[in-house]
Amino acid sequence: MATDHSSHTTPARATPGGPMTVVLDLAGQDPAAPPVLELRGPVDPHRVEAALDRLGRLGTRPACSWLPSLEPAEDGHHTLRLTPDGPAAGDAPFPAGLLADLLTVTESGPGPAPRIEPTPLQRELLADADAHPGTEGWCEQLAVTWSGPLDPDRLGAAWQSVAERESVLRAAFEEGPEPWIVCHEGAGPEVLRFPPGSVDWHALVEADRRRGLDPRRPGPLRVTFLGGGPDAAGSTRLLLSFHPALLDDWSVRLLLHEFYRAYLAGGELPGGTRRPDLGDYTRWLAAQDTAPAREFWRDAPPGPATYPPAGAGAGQVRARITPEESERLAAWAGGLGCPESSALHAVWALALYRAGGHEGAADISFSAAVSGRGILLDGVERLPAALRNPLPMTAGVNPHAPLADLPARLRDQALDVSGYEWVSQGRVRSWTRPGGPAAPAAAPRTGSLVVFENRPRPPGDLAPALAALGVRVSTPETLGARTGFPLTLVAHRDDEGGLVLTATCLGSGLAQAEDLLTRTAHALRELPRTATPATTVGGALALLAGPPDRAPRGRPGARRVAALTELRPAARPGTGTVCLLRAPGTPLSTLTRVAYAYRGPEAVVLLRPPPYADASAPAAEAVVGALAGLGGPLVLGALCGGGERAYALAGQLVAAGRRPPGVVLTGTATPAGTFAHILETVVRRTR
């Protein structure tokens, strides 16, 4: 993806003389001897000595010290020559790369970087990533819409200020058989900026996901923003990508709140280093008695994972349950004495049962995510770290049993499991599989993972303070979670109260995942409306087996006609179409939220900005032909910036013999529900 973008990183604390660049030219040099290094930028001899001292403390070579000699060159650069001062170092090559790292990130005077032993969960997540080298998407993503002026330099400084306080943003795993965590001074999030209109947002998100994150390089968070500027009147899109072995969704939302505070303070976050930090948590974890947890899992061992249907293709599909349907679901679950998450677990188990072709009573097993923060450690709810933990769940599905019993049993199971949120799934497997504790704990993930998101509540003073700067920010939108599981289902409430389900598959097959998601969403809509105390599990399975009335909606790519993508189908043929025009730079999620909020029976399609496949006239004619051939009324909708194109397209459709379509334009600050309601009104008027 070729764009004009820039990376902005600011040292955590100004190193003496500013940043330094190291140039290594190893041509003609003995690899076992200390190399000659070229240093560019301000050079402080004390800083060089501190780097060499730290190199010796890290124990990379036998006991030996090096005397540095700095030789200034005419161009202002320096040449660093090293002379051994001690016993011979043997045949091991000199760690020139590590020295370069230490020179570029080390301040004068500090000792070695602190090393933290990773938790069992972190070891398993790292093992998952290492077991699938080259697998795209070893990161999770959140998106935020920023409306109003945005100072790029202030943004970068604010994130780096957060990194000074939160050591996890400077953390990375060390290379080697024992992957200790090291917090690197001077490191911080990578911040990338793309000018407005330089790249399609959806393409940017996909490219960023494919790039992934390397947990062995400092900085498990990357911030990318599209647009922005001191005088920006429109929206800027912020993409937060993070590696799940060091951060979870809850953590990144906490860090985002801190970033807002730092931005409001001019780029400097007040306060000291976070406590508790990851080191405090690992010490708490090491002090826990595992005997009760072993006994619990010994008495209630998890069943073998139930696999989703096999198939080919990886990707992501999404479905939405309207706010009214979501409220009905919550009321139904509450009437059973259960939270919504237990209702989702029950329906997911039924969907897996049906997809697996089971008959009679069967145990259906999957993993459910717990926050990992329900523990007795002061301040853990404000600790950014990889604490979200998948734990095994088993649903006994008996077609003859009352339906109400299933979510109640899963609720009780979740309550029992919550006492052991700190126990990793790998440790559970090692305690329950043949071979006992000696069995490897970091086996690849199997089956499916269900995540019902809980989110930290933002401080109440942030929104008014941002508004005083003319800034409004959206609730962070989850863009799916790519984990080590073949299939991950994430559920969250959107800003309007609808329940959004996102299924991300790595190996279970996109078509099969889409079918599972479609039937799950259908059952979550219909069971609260139709189930009675007499309804059996078999009755619910019959509902799942029937043809669903809606297909998953949201992420484009399910069905395309030329440059058109169907976001949601029509309730019946001939009812009409709402076509949302996407102008360059318009966030895709803004338009998909409009599609989610639309209540009418018409189909909702998305028209991508040109060029579609190319910039040829036939491509544009194909779009006009596809829209002209649609039955029923047609309404074109666009946000600010798409008006000129919408009017031109309306004229082309009239010239092609179609009845004049309605055209609706609105500003980017208009809520999705309001825009959708206006579109419905115009559709009715054009009938």
Secondary structure as GFF3:
##gff-version 3
##sequence-region A 1 687
A	DSSP	beta_strand	6	7	.	.	.	ID=ss1
A	DSSP	beta_strand	21	24	.	.	.	ID=ss2
A	DSSP	beta_strand	37	40	.	.	.	ID=ss3
A	DSSP	alpha_helix	45	57	.	.	.	ID=ss4
A	DSSP	beta_strand	65	72	.	.	.	ID=ss5
A	DSSP	beta_strand	78	85	.	.	.	ID=ss6
A	DSSP	alpha_helix	96	105	.	.	.	ID=ss7
A	DSSP	beta_strand	115	116	.	.	.	ID=ss8
A	DSSP	alpha_helix	120	131	.	.	.	ID=ss9
A	DSSP	beta_strand	140	147	.	.	.	ID=ss10
A	DSSP	alpha_helix	152	165	.	.	.	ID=ss11
A	DSSP	three_ten_helix	167	170	.	.	.	ID=ss12
A	DSSP	beta_strand	171	173	.	.	.	ID=ss13
A	DSSP	beta_strand	181	183	.	.	.	ID=ss14
A	DSSP	beta_strand	190	194	.	.	.	ID=ss15
A	DSSP	alpha_helix	201	211	.	.	.	ID=ss16
A	DSSP	beta_strand	221	226	.	.	.	ID=ss17
A	DSSP	beta_strand	235	242	.	.	.	ID=ss18
A	DSSP	alpha_helix	249	264	.	.	.	ID=ss19
A	DSSP	alpha_helix	278	286	.	.	.	ID=ss20
A	DSSP	alpha_helix	291	299	.	.	.	ID=ss21
A	DSSP	beta_strand	315	321	.	.	.	ID=ss22
A	DSSP	alpha_helix	323	335	.	.	.	ID=ss23
A	DSSP	alpha_helix	340	355	.	.	.	ID=ss24
A	DSSP	beta_strand	362	370	.	.	.	ID=ss25
A	DSSP	three_ten_helix	380	382	.	.	.	ID=ss26
A	DSSP	beta_strand	389	397	.	.	.	ID=ss27
A	DSSP	alpha_helix	405	418	.	.	.	ID=ss28
A	DSSP	alpha_helix	425	432	.	.	.	ID=ss29
A	DSSP	three_ten_helix	436	438	.	.	.	ID=ss30
A	DSSP	beta_strand	448	452	.	.	.	ID=ss31
A	DSSP	alpha_helix	462	468	.	.	.	ID=ss32
A	DSSP	beta_strand	472	473	.	.	.	ID=ss33
A	DSSP	beta_strand	477	481	.	.	.	ID=ss34
A	DSSP	beta_strand	487	493	.	.	.	ID=ss35
A	DSSP	beta_strand	499	505	.	.	.	ID=ss36
A	DSSP	alpha_helix	510	530	.	.	.	ID=ss37
A	DSSP	alpha_helix	537	545	.	.	.	ID=ss38
A	DSSP	beta_strand	560	561	.	.	.	ID=ss39
A	DSSP	beta_strand	564	568	.	.	.	ID=ss40
A	DSSP	beta_strand	577	581	.	.	.	ID=ss41
A	DSSP	alpha_helix	588	597	.	.	.	ID=ss42
A	DSSP	beta_strand	603	607	.	.	.	ID=ss43
A	DSSP	alpha_helix	617	628	.	.	.	ID=ss44
A	DSSP	beta_strand	634	639	.	.	.	ID=ss45
A	DSSP	alpha_helix	643	655	.	.	.	ID=ss46
A	DSSP	beta_strand	662	666	.	.	.	ID=ss47
A	DSSP	alpha_helix	672	685	.	.	.	ID=ss48
###
